[in-house]
């Protein structure tokens, strides 16, 4: 993987972590299109990857028939796939790790160095003089 692709991946993880931290208020929920919801009566909002994972987790608790639950699950999976959400618990664990990494000072310092090295291709990094490396 090239350095630019790696940084792009990190930036996407940071963006997704920002989305994850945003709660869906009643006001925000009312603004969503009906097609954003997978259940009857605007239940199971799937407007981002976190809500897709939450919808999957809570579907078993819903008091709908098995046929309705299957339709809701299919809708959740379709929407999650169209948004590029990764399936399962590994994705959730990766997002939690990305959240923790994004706020560390070493991550920010490393990211700044990588950005500088991309702009200045002749730049050499000397890790022997790096504090905290």
Buried (B, 14 or more C-beta within 10 A) or exposed (E): EEEEEEBEEBEEBBEBBEBBEEEBEEEEEEEBEEEBBBBEEEBBBBBBBBBBBBBBEEBEEBEBEEEEBEBBBEBBBEBBEEEEBBEEEEBBEEBEEBBEBBEEEEBEBBBEBBEEBEEEEEEEEEEEEEEEE
